[in-house]
Amino acid sequence: MNRNRQLDFLAVTEAAALSSARWVGKGDRNSADQAACEGMRRTLGSMEMDGTIVIGEGERDEAPMLYIGEKVGTGEGPVIQIAVDPLEGTNLCANGTPNAIAVLAACVEGEGHLMHAPDCYMDKLVVGAECAGVVDITLPAKVNIRLMAKALGKDVDELIIGMLDRPRHEKLIQEVRDAGARVHLIPDGDLSVAIAALDPDAGVDGLVGIGGAPEGGVFAAATLCCGGEMQAKLVFTSDEQRERAEKMVDGGIDRVFRTEDLASGNVIFAATGITSGDLLKGVRYRRGFALTESIIMRSGEGTIRRIETIHRYAERYEY
């Protein structure tokens, strides 16, 4: 995938961030989500490609979405698989709290792959490059924490582990604390903290816990680009979910999925901050322009770039 297309995809997440930023703190999660989707859809539609959404927002939020199977682009050019979350953290945006971001992962068909995950939950473990090959999602939390501390050259009480603040994690939170590590609880939107765990300078050492499975391919794309490791197991809450997964996923659905099962080959990952948080600064306004901060990664060439962009005429992103 060429460098010009890399900047095109960056423009997509920037458009989603600028569009939804107008709704930060206004308490209207659906309008924020709609704005992000429309900004992203409009920019994707102008790109010369035959694009297909393979991972979309899903039906759970009952909000406007870029849906799985939707065709985007002009229809001319390379065939591209695209995974999106136009507004990761709808409640975060609506409440004006940290870590709302706009996210996209993409690959040219035949050069890379993004798993189409079923609409269920996924138990995830994400660590950076120094802990790759060290952890095992099937081991108790206390064992993984000791292994991580040794690999990172830290004392156990210096480790910070991120996870969603949910009742289902009460036992896991206590296990991590009993092991001596610290817990960074996230109210919503665990993707930005997962990416922070891949950055040795971000202050988070790993992400654990159960979240949405469709986002797993997006998590894995970032992990692949950073040389980290992701392990995951599908979690089902109904027989219907299990039956759908058996039709969608190649191989055993109860196995441990590795990074390469979820994302492989030459992929691009892009994210733009909406509200400032662990990973990125949010959209900031000045007289006559807006500022965005983004991160864009390419697994093929092994690059990770942070980009700050000045957007004049930012009012064009109001939807």
Contacts in CASP RR format, 6 or more apart in sequence:
PFRMAT RR
TARGET T0000
AUTHOR 0000-0000-0000
METHOD contacts of the structure
MODEL  1
MNRNRQLDFLAVTEAAALSSARWVGKGDRNSADQAACEGMRRTLGSMEMD
GTIVIGEGERDEAPMLYIGEKVGTGEGPVIQIAVDPLEGTNLCANGTPNA
IAVLAACVEGEGHLMHAPDCYMDKLVVGAECAGVVDITLPAKVNIRLMAK
ALGKDVDELIIGMLDRPRHEKLIQEVRDAGARVHLIPDGDLSVAIAALDP
DAGVDGLVGIGGAPEGGVFAAATLCCGGEMQAKLVFTSDEQRERAEKMVD
GGIDRVFRTEDLASGNVIFAATGITSGDLLKGVRYRRGFALTESIIMRSG
EGTIRRIETIHRYAERYEY
1 78 0 8 1.000
1 106 0 8 1.000
1 107 0 8 1.000
1 108 0 8 1.000
1 111 0 8 1.000
1 266 0 8 1.000
1 268 0 8 1.000
1 298 0 8 1.000
5 47 0 8 1.000
5 49 0 8 1.000
5 268 0 8 1.000
6 268 0 8 1.000
6 270 0 8 1.000
6 296 0 8 1.000
6 298 0 8 1.000
8 47 0 8 1.000
9 104 0 8 1.000
9 106 0 8 1.000
9 268 0 8 1.000
9 270 0 8 1.000
9 296 0 8 1.000
10 270 0 8 1.000
10 272 0 8 1.000
10 294 0 8 1.000
10 296 0 8 1.000
10 307 0 8 1.000
11 43 0 8 1.000
12 40 0 8 1.000
12 43 0 8 1.000
12 44 0 8 1.000
12 47 0 8 1.000
12 104 0 8 1.000
12 270 0 8 1.000
13 40 0 8 1.000
13 102 0 8 1.000
13 103 0 8 1.000
13 104 0 8 1.000
13 270 0 8 1.000
13 271 0 8 1.000
13 272 0 8 1.000
13 294 0 8 1.000
14 102 0 8 1.000
14 272 0 8 1.000
14 292 0 8 1.000
14 294 0 8 1.000
14 309 0 8 1.000
14 311 0 8 1.000
15 39 0 8 1.000
15 40 0 8 1.000
15 42 0 8 1.000
15 43 0 8 1.000
15 317 0 8 1.000
16 36 0 8 1.000
16 37 0 8 1.000
16 39 0 8 1.000
16 40 0 8 1.000
16 43 0 8 1.000
16 86 0 8 1.000
16 87 0 8 1.000
16 102 0 8 1.000
16 272 0 8 1.000
17 36 0 8 1.000
17 101 0 8 1.000
17 102 0 8 1.000
17 272 0 8 1.000
17 273 0 8 1.000
17 274 0 8 1.000
17 282 0 8 1.000
17 283 0 8 1.000
17 292 0 8 1.000
17 294 0 8 1.000
18 39 0 8 1.000
18 283 0 8 1.000
18 290 0 8 1.000
18 292 0 8 1.000
18 311 0 8 1.000
18 314 0 8 1.000
18 317 0 8 1.000
19 35 0 8 1.000
19 36 0 8 1.000
19 38 0 8 1.000
19 39 0 8 1.000
19 40 0 8 1.000
19 317 0 8 1.000
19 318 0 8 1.000
19 319 0 8 1.000
20 32 0 8 1.000
20 33 0 8 1.000
20 35 0 8 1.000
20 36 0 8 1.000
20 86 0 8 1.000
20 87 0 8 1.000
20 93 0 8 1.000
20 100 0 8 1.000
20 102 0 8 1.000
20 274 0 8 1.000
21 274 0 8 1.000
21 282 0 8 1.000
21 283 0 8 1.000
21 290 0 8 1.000
21 317 0 8 1.000
22 35 0 8 1.000
22 317 0 8 1.000
22 318 0 8 1.000
23 31 0 8 1.000
23 32 0 8 1.000
23 35 0 8 1.000
23 93 0 8 1.000
23 94 0 8 1.000
24 32 0 8 1.000
24 93 0 8 1.000
24 94 0 8 1.000
24 96 0 8 1.000
24 100 0 8 1.000
24 274 0 8 1.000
24 275 0 8 1.000
24 283 0 8 1.000
25 93 0 8 1.000
25 94 0 8 1.000
25 95 0 8 1.000
25 96 0 8 1.000
26 32 0 8 1.000
26 94 0 8 1.000
27 94 0 8 1.000
27 95 0 8 1.000
28 94 0 8 1.000
29 63 0 8 1.000
29 90 0 8 1.000
29 91 0 8 1.000
29 93 0 8 1.000
29 94 0 8 1.000
30 61 0 8 1.000
30 63 0 8 1.000
30 64 0 8 1.000
30 90 0 8 1.000
32 87 0 8 1.000
32 90 0 8 1.000
32 93 0 8 1.000
32 94 0 8 1.000
33 57 0 8 1.000
33 61 0 8 1.000
33 63 0 8 1.000
33 64 0 8 1.000
33 65 0 8 1.000
33 86 0 8 1.000
33 87 0 8 1.000
33 90 0 8 1.000
34 63 0 8 1.000
34 64 0 8 1.000
34 319 0 8 1.000
35 318 0 8 1.000
35 319 0 8 1.000
36 86 0 8 1.000
36 87 0 8 1.000
36 102 0 8 1.000
36 274 0 8 1.000
37 57 0 8 1.000
37 64 0 8 1.000
37 65 0 8 1.000
37 66 0 8 1.000
37 86 0 8 1.000
37 87 0 8 1.000
38 64 0 8 1.000
38 319 0 8 1.000
39 86 0 8 1.000
39 317 0 8 1.000
39 319 0 8 1.000
40 66 0 8 1.000
40 84 0 8 1.000
40 86 0 8 1.000
40 102 0 8 1.000
40 104 0 8 1.000
41 66 0 8 1.000
41 72 0 8 1.000
44 51 0 8 1.000
44 66 0 8 1.000
44 72 0 8 1.000
44 73 0 8 1.000
44 82 0 8 1.000
45 72 0 8 1.000
45 73 0 8 1.000
45 74 0 8 1.000
46 73 0 8 1.000
46 74 0 8 1.000
47 72 0 8 1.000
47 73 0 8 1.000
47 74 0 8 1.000
48 73 0 8 1.000
48 74 0 8 1.000
48 75 0 8 1.000
48 76 0 8 1.000
48 77 0 8 1.000
49 72 0 8 1.000
49 73 0 8 1.000
49 74 0 8 1.000
49 75 0 8 1.000
49 76 0 8 1.000
49 77 0 8 1.000
49 78 0 8 1.000
49 79 0 8 1.000
49 80 0 8 1.000
50 71 0 8 1.000
50 73 0 8 1.000
50 75 0 8 1.000
50 76 0 8 1.000
50 77 0 8 1.000
50 78 0 8 1.000
50 79 0 8 1.000
50 80 0 8 1.000
51 71 0 8 1.000
51 72 0 8 1.000
51 73 0 8 1.000
51 75 0 8 1.000
51 79 0 8 1.000
51 80 0 8 1.000
51 81 0 8 1.000
51 82 0 8 1.000
52 69 0 8 1.000
52 70 0 8 1.000
52 71 0 8 1.000
52 72 0 8 1.000
52 79 0 8 1.000
52 80 0 8 1.000
52 81 0 8 1.000
52 82 0 8 1.000
53 66 0 8 1.000
53 67 0 8 1.000
53 68 0 8 1.000
53 69 0 8 1.000
53 70 0 8 1.000
53 71 0 8 1.000
53 72 0 8 1.000
53 82 0 8 1.000
53 83 0 8 1.000
53 84 0 8 1.000
54 68 0 8 1.000
54 69 0 8 1.000
54 81 0 8 1.000
54 82 0 8 1.000
54 83 0 8 1.000
54 114 0 8 1.000
54 116 0 8 1.000
55 68 0 8 1.000
55 82 0 8 1.000
55 83 0 8 1.000
55 84 0 8 1.000
55 105 0 8 1.000
55 114 0 8 1.000
55 116 0 8 1.000
55 117 0 8 1.000
55 214 0 8 1.000
55 215 0 8 1.000
55 216 0 8 1.000
55 217 0 8 1.000
55 218 0 8 1.000
56 65 0 8 1.000
56 66 0 8 1.000
56 67 0 8 1.000
56 68 0 8 1.000
56 83 0 8 1.000
56 84 0 8 1.000
56 85 0 8 1.000
56 214 0 8 1.000
57 63 0 8 1.000
57 65 0 8 1.000
57 66 0 8 1.000
57 67 0 8 1.000
57 84 0 8 1.000
57 85 0 8 1.000
57 86 0 8 1.000
58 65 0 8 1.000
58 67 0 8 1.000
58 68 0 8 1.000
58 119 0 8 1.000
58 214 0 8 1.000
59 65 0 8 1.000
59 119 0 8 1.000
60 119 0 8 1.000
61 90 0 8 1.000
63 90 0 8 1.000
65 86 0 8 1.000
66 72 0 8 1.000
66 84 0 8 1.000
66 86 0 8 1.000
68 116 0 8 1.000
72 82 0 8 1.000
78 108 0 8 1.000
78 109 0 8 1.000
79 108 0 8 1.000
79 109 0 8 1.000
80 106 0 8 1.000
80 107 0 8 1.000
80 108 0 8 1.000
80 109 0 8 1.000
81 106 0 8 1.000
81 107 0 8 1.000
81 108 0 8 1.000
81 109 0 8 1.000
81 112 0 8 1.000
81 113 0 8 1.000
81 114 0 8 1.000
82 104 0 8 1.000
82 105 0 8 1.000
82 106 0 8 1.000
83 104 0 8 1.000
83 105 0 8 1.000
83 106 0 8 1.000
83 114 0 8 1.000
83 217 0 8 1.000
83 218 0 8 1.000
83 221 0 8 1.000
84 103 0 8 1.000
84 104 0 8 1.000
84 105 0 8 1.000
84 218 0 8 1.000
85 102 0 8 1.000
85 103 0 8 1.000
85 104 0 8 1.000
85 191 0 8 1.000
85 215 0 8 1.000
85 218 0 8 1.000
86 102 0 8 1.000
86 103 0 8 1.000
87 93 0 8 1.000
87 100 0 8 1.000
87 102 0 8 1.000
87 274 0 8 1.000
88 100 0 8 1.000
88 101 0 8 1.000
88 102 0 8 1.000
88 103 0 8 1.000
88 189 0 8 1.000
88 191 0 8 1.000
88 192 0 8 1.000
88 215 0 8 1.000
89 99 0 8 1.000
89 100 0 8 1.000
89 101 0 8 1.000
89 188 0 8 1.000
89 189 0 8 1.000
90 100 0 8 1.000
90 188 0 8 1.000
91 97 0 8 1.000
91 187 0 8 1.000
91 188 0 8 1.000
92 98 0 8 1.000
92 99 0 8 1.000
92 100 0 8 1.000
92 187 0 8 1.000
92 188 0 8 1.000
92 189 0 8 1.000
92 274 0 8 1.000
92 275 0 8 1.000
93 100 0 8 1.000
93 274 0 8 1.000
93 275 0 8 1.000
96 275 0 8 1.000
97 187 0 8 1.000
97 275 0 8 1.000
98 275 0 8 1.000
98 276 0 8 1.000
98 277 0 8 1.000
98 278 0 8 1.000
99 186 0 8 1.000
99 188 0 8 1.000
99 189 0 8 1.000
99 192 0 8 1.000
99 193 0 8 1.000
99 275 0 8 1.000
99 277 0 8 1.000
99 278 0 8 1.000
99 279 0 8 1.000
100 189 0 8 1.000
100 273 0 8 1.000
100 274 0 8 1.000
100 275 0 8 1.000
101 191 0 8 1.000
101 192 0 8 1.000
101 271 0 8 1.000
101 272 0 8 1.000
101 273 0 8 1.000
101 274 0 8 1.000
101 279 0 8 1.000
101 280 0 8 1.000
102 271 0 8 1.000
102 272 0 8 1.000
102 273 0 8 1.000
102 274 0 8 1.000
103 191 0 8 1.000
103 218 0 8 1.000
103 269 0 8 1.000
103 270 0 8 1.000
103 271 0 8 1.000
104 218 0 8 1.000
104 268 0 8 1.000
104 269 0 8 1.000
104 270 0 8 1.000
104 271 0 8 1.000
105 114 0 8 1.000
105 217 0 8 1.000
105 218 0 8 1.000
105 221 0 8 1.000
105 222 0 8 1.000
105 263 0 8 1.000
105 267 0 8 1.000
105 268 0 8 1.000
105 269 0 8 1.000
105 270 0 8 1.000
106 114 0 8 1.000
106 267 0 8 1.000
106 268 0 8 1.000
107 113 0 8 1.000
107 114 0 8 1.000
107 263 0 8 1.000
107 265 0 8 1.000
107 266 0 8 1.000
107 267 0 8 1.000
107 268 0 8 1.000
108 266 0 8 1.000
111 265 0 8 1.000
111 266 0 8 1.000
112 263 0 8 1.000
112 264 0 8 1.000
112 265 0 8 1.000
112 266 0 8 1.000
112 267 0 8 1.000
113 263 0 8 1.000
113 264 0 8 1.000
113 265 0 8 1.000
114 217 0 8 1.000
114 220 0 8 1.000
114 221 0 8 1.000
114 262 0 8 1.000
114 263 0 8 1.000
114 267 0 8 1.000
115 216 0 8 1.000
115 217 0 8 1.000
115 220 0 8 1.000
115 249 0 8 1.000
115 257 0 8 1.000
115 261 0 8 1.000
115 262 0 8 1.000
115 263 0 8 1.000
116 248 0 8 1.000
117 213 0 8 1.000
117 214 0 8 1.000
117 215 0 8 1.000
117 216 0 8 1.000
117 217 0 8 1.000
117 234 0 8 1.000
117 248 0 8 1.000
117 249 0 8 1.000
117 262 0 8 1.000
118 213 0 8 1.000
118 214 0 8 1.000
118 234 0 8 1.000
118 241 0 8 1.000
118 244 0 8 1.000
118 245 0 8 1.000
118 248 0 8 1.000
118 249 0 8 1.000
119 213 0 8 1.000
119 214 0 8 1.000
119 241 0 8 1.000
119 244 0 8 1.000
120 212 0 8 1.000
120 213 0 8 1.000
120 234 0 8 1.000
120 235 0 8 1.000
120 236 0 8 1.000
120 237 0 8 1.000
120 241 0 8 1.000
120 244 0 8 1.000
120 245 0 8 1.000
121 210 0 8 1.000
121 211 0 8 1.000
121 212 0 8 1.000
121 213 0 8 1.000
121 234 0 8 1.000
121 235 0 8 1.000
121 236 0 8 1.000
121 237 0 8 1.000
122 210 0 8 1.000
122 211 0 8 1.000
122 212 0 8 1.000
122 213 0 8 1.000
122 215 0 8 1.000
122 216 0 8 1.000
122 232 0 8 1.000
122 233 0 8 1.000
122 234 0 8 1.000
122 235 0 8 1.000
123 137 0 8 1.000
123 209 0 8 1.000
123 210 0 8 1.000
123 211 0 8 1.000
123 232 0 8 1.000
123 233 0 8 1.000
123 234 0 8 1.000
123 235 0 8 1.000
124 190 0 8 1.000
124 194 0 8 1.000
124 207 0 8 1.000
124 208 0 8 1.000
124 209 0 8 1.000
124 210 0 8 1.000
124 211 0 8 1.000
124 216 0 8 1.000
124 219 0 8 1.000
124 230 0 8 1.000
124 231 0 8 1.000
124 232 0 8 1.000
125 135 0 8 1.000
125 137 0 8 1.000
125 144 0 8 1.000
125 206 0 8 1.000
125 207 0 8 1.000
125 208 0 8 1.000
125 209 0 8 1.000
125 230 0 8 1.000
125 231 0 8 1.000
125 232 0 8 1.000
126 194 0 8 1.000
126 197 0 8 1.000
126 198 0 8 1.000
126 206 0 8 1.000
126 207 0 8 1.000
126 208 0 8 1.000
126 219 0 8 1.000
126 223 0 8 1.000
126 228 0 8 1.000
126 229 0 8 1.000
126 230 0 8 1.000
127 134 0 8 1.000
127 135 0 8 1.000
127 148 0 8 1.000
127 197 0 8 1.000
127 198 0 8 1.000
127 205 0 8 1.000
127 206 0 8 1.000
127 228 0 8 1.000
127 229 0 8 1.000
128 197 0 8 1.000
128 198 0 8 1.000
128 200 0 8 1.000
128 206 0 8 1.000
128 223 0 8 1.000
128 226 0 8 1.000
128 227 0 8 1.000
128 228 0 8 1.000
128 229 0 8 1.000
129 198 0 8 1.000
129 200 0 8 1.000
129 226 0 8 1.000
129 227 0 8 1.000
129 228 0 8 1.000
130 151 0 8 1.000
130 152 0 8 1.000
130 200 0 8 1.000
131 147 0 8 1.000
131 148 0 8 1.000
131 151 0 8 1.000
131 152 0 8 1.000
131 205 0 8 1.000
131 206 0 8 1.000
131 228 0 8 1.000
131 229 0 8 1.000
132 227 0 8 1.000
132 228 0 8 1.000
132 229 0 8 1.000
133 229 0 8 1.000
134 147 0 8 1.000
134 148 0 8 1.000
134 150 0 8 1.000
134 151 0 8 1.000
135 144 0 8 1.000
135 147 0 8 1.000
135 148 0 8 1.000
135 229 0 8 1.000
135 231 0 8 1.000
136 143 0 8 1.000
136 144 0 8 1.000
136 231 0 8 1.000
137 231 0 8 1.000
137 232 0 8 1.000
137 233 0 8 1.000
137 256 0 8 1.000
138 256 0 8 1.000
140 175 0 8 1.000
141 172 0 8 1.000
141 175 0 8 1.000
141 176 0 8 1.000
141 179 0 8 1.000
141 208 0 8 1.000
142 175 0 8 1.000
142 178 0 8 1.000
142 179 0 8 1.000
145 156 0 8 1.000
145 159 0 8 1.000
145 161 0 8 1.000
145 176 0 8 1.000
145 179 0 8 1.000
145 180 0 8 1.000
145 181 0 8 1.000
146 156 0 8 1.000
146 179 0 8 1.000
148 159 0 8 1.000
148 205 0 8 1.000
148 206 0 8 1.000
149 155 0 8 1.000
149 156 0 8 1.000
149 158 0 8 1.000
149 159 0 8 1.000
149 181 0 8 1.000
152 159 0 8 1.000
152 205 0 8 1.000
154 205 0 8 1.000
156 179 0 8 1.000
156 180 0 8 1.000
156 181 0 8 1.000
157 180 0 8 1.000
157 181 0 8 1.000
157 182 0 8 1.000
159 180 0 8 1.000
159 181 0 8 1.000
159 182 0 8 1.000
159 205 0 8 1.000
160 181 0 8 1.000
160 182 0 8 1.000
160 183 0 8 1.000
160 184 0 8 1.000
160 203 0 8 1.000
160 204 0 8 1.000
160 205 0 8 1.000
160 206 0 8 1.000
161 176 0 8 1.000
161 181 0 8 1.000
161 182 0 8 1.000
161 183 0 8 1.000
161 184 0 8 1.000
161 204 0 8 1.000
161 205 0 8 1.000
161 206 0 8 1.000
161 207 0 8 1.000
161 208 0 8 1.000
162 183 0 8 1.000
162 184 0 8 1.000
162 185 0 8 1.000
162 186 0 8 1.000
162 190 0 8 1.000
162 193 0 8 1.000
162 197 0 8 1.000
162 204 0 8 1.000
162 206 0 8 1.000
162 207 0 8 1.000
162 208 0 8 1.000
163 169 0 8 1.000
163 172 0 8 1.000
163 173 0 8 1.000
163 176 0 8 1.000
163 183 0 8 1.000
163 184 0 8 1.000
163 185 0 8 1.000
163 186 0 8 1.000
163 190 0 8 1.000
163 207 0 8 1.000
163 208 0 8 1.000
163 209 0 8 1.000
164 185 0 8 1.000
164 186 0 8 1.000
164 187 0 8 1.000
164 188 0 8 1.000
164 189 0 8 1.000
164 190 0 8 1.000
164 209 0 8 1.000
164 210 0 8 1.000
164 211 0 8 1.000
165 185 0 8 1.000
165 186 0 8 1.000
165 187 0 8 1.000
166 210 0 8 1.000
168 210 0 8 1.000
169 209 0 8 1.000
169 210 0 8 1.000
172 208 0 8 1.000
172 209 0 8 1.000
173 183 0 8 1.000
173 185 0 8 1.000
176 183 0 8 1.000
176 208 0 8 1.000
177 183 0 8 1.000
184 193 0 8 1.000
184 204 0 8 1.000
184 278 0 8 1.000
186 193 0 8 1.000
190 207 0 8 1.000
190 211 0 8 1.000
191 215 0 8 1.000
191 218 0 8 1.000
191 219 0 8 1.000
191 222 0 8 1.000
191 271 0 8 1.000
192 271 0 8 1.000
192 277 0 8 1.000
192 278 0 8 1.000
192 279 0 8 1.000
192 280 0 8 1.000
193 204 0 8 1.000
193 207 0 8 1.000
193 278 0 8 1.000
193 279 0 8 1.000
194 206 0 8 1.000
194 207 0 8 1.000
194 219 0 8 1.000
194 222 0 8 1.000
194 223 0 8 1.000
195 222 0 8 1.000
195 226 0 8 1.000
195 271 0 8 1.000
195 279 0 8 1.000
195 295 0 8 1.000
196 202 0 8 1.000
196 203 0 8 1.000
196 204 0 8 1.000
196 278 0 8 1.000
196 279 0 8 1.000
197 204 0 8 1.000
197 205 0 8 1.000
197 206 0 8 1.000
197 207 0 8 1.000
198 222 0 8 1.000
198 223 0 8 1.000
198 226 0 8 1.000
198 227 0 8 1.000
198 228 0 8 1.000
199 226 0 8 1.000
199 279 0 8 1.000
202 278 0 8 1.000
202 279 0 8 1.000
203 278 0 8 1.000
204 278 0 8 1.000
210 235 0 8 1.000
213 232 0 8 1.000
213 234 0 8 1.000
213 235 0 8 1.000
216 230 0 8 1.000
216 232 0 8 1.000
216 262 0 8 1.000
217 262 0 8 1.000
217 263 0 8 1.000
218 269 0 8 1.000
219 230 0 8 1.000
219 262 0 8 1.000
220 230 0 8 1.000
220 259 0 8 1.000
220 261 0 8 1.000
220 262 0 8 1.000
220 263 0 8 1.000
221 263 0 8 1.000
221 267 0 8 1.000
221 268 0 8 1.000
221 269 0 8 1.000
221 299 0 8 1.000
222 269 0 8 1.000
222 271 0 8 1.000
222 297 0 8 1.000
223 229 0 8 1.000
223 230 0 8 1.000
223 259 0 8 1.000
223 263 0 8 1.000
224 259 0 8 1.000
224 260 0 8 1.000
224 263 0 8 1.000
224 264 0 8 1.000
224 265 0 8 1.000
224 267 0 8 1.000
224 299 0 8 1.000
225 267 0 8 1.000
225 269 0 8 1.000
225 297 0 8 1.000
225 298 0 8 1.000
225 299 0 8 1.000
225 302 0 8 1.000
225 304 0 8 1.000
226 297 0 8 1.000
226 304 0 8 1.000
228 259 0 8 1.000
229 258 0 8 1.000
229 259 0 8 1.000
230 258 0 8 1.000
230 259 0 8 1.000
230 262 0 8 1.000
231 256 0 8 1.000
231 257 0 8 1.000
231 258 0 8 1.000
231 259 0 8 1.000
232 256 0 8 1.000
232 257 0 8 1.000
232 262 0 8 1.000
233 254 0 8 1.000
233 255 0 8 1.000
233 256 0 8 1.000
233 257 0 8 1.000
234 245 0 8 1.000
234 249 0 8 1.000
234 253 0 8 1.000
234 254 0 8 1.000
234 257 0 8 1.000
236 242 0 8 1.000
236 245 0 8 1.000
242 253 0 8 1.000
245 253 0 8 1.000
246 253 0 8 1.000
265 299 0 8 1.000
265 300 0 8 1.000
266 298 0 8 1.000
266 299 0 8 1.000
266 300 0 8 1.000
267 298 0 8 1.000
267 299 0 8 1.000
267 300 0 8 1.000
268 296 0 8 1.000
268 297 0 8 1.000
268 298 0 8 1.000
268 299 0 8 1.000
269 295 0 8 1.000
269 296 0 8 1.000
269 297 0 8 1.000
269 299 0 8 1.000
270 294 0 8 1.000
270 295 0 8 1.000
270 296 0 8 1.000
270 297 0 8 1.000
271 279 0 8 1.000
271 280 0 8 1.000
271 294 0 8 1.000
271 295 0 8 1.000
271 296 0 8 1.000
272 280 0 8 1.000
272 292 0 8 1.000
272 293 0 8 1.000
272 294 0 8 1.000
273 279 0 8 1.000
273 280 0 8 1.000
273 281 0 8 1.000
273 282 0 8 1.000
273 283 0 8 1.000
273 292 0 8 1.000
273 293 0 8 1.000
273 294 0 8 1.000
274 282 0 8 1.000
274 283 0 8 1.000
275 282 0 8 1.000
276 282 0 8 1.000
279 295 0 8 1.000
280 293 0 8 1.000
280 294 0 8 1.000
280 295 0 8 1.000
281 291 0 8 1.000
281 293 0 8 1.000
282 292 0 8 1.000
282 293 0 8 1.000
283 290 0 8 1.000
283 291 0 8 1.000
283 292 0 8 1.000
284 290 0 8 1.000
284 291 0 8 1.000
285 291 0 8 1.000
285 314 0 8 1.000
288 312 0 8 1.000
288 313 0 8 1.000
288 314 0 8 1.000
289 310 0 8 1.000
289 311 0 8 1.000
289 312 0 8 1.000
289 313 0 8 1.000
289 314 0 8 1.000
290 310 0 8 1.000
290 311 0 8 1.000
290 314 0 8 1.000
291 308 0 8 1.000
291 309 0 8 1.000
291 310 0 8 1.000
291 311 0 8 1.000
292 308 0 8 1.000
292 309 0 8 1.000
292 311 0 8 1.000
293 306 0 8 1.000
293 307 0 8 1.000
293 308 0 8 1.000
293 309 0 8 1.000
294 306 0 8 1.000
294 307 0 8 1.000
294 308 0 8 1.000
294 309 0 8 1.000
295 304 0 8 1.000
295 305 0 8 1.000
295 306 0 8 1.000
295 307 0 8 1.000
296 304 0 8 1.000
296 305 0 8 1.000
296 307 0 8 1.000
297 303 0 8 1.000
297 304 0 8 1.000
297 305 0 8 1.000
311 317 0 8 1.000
END
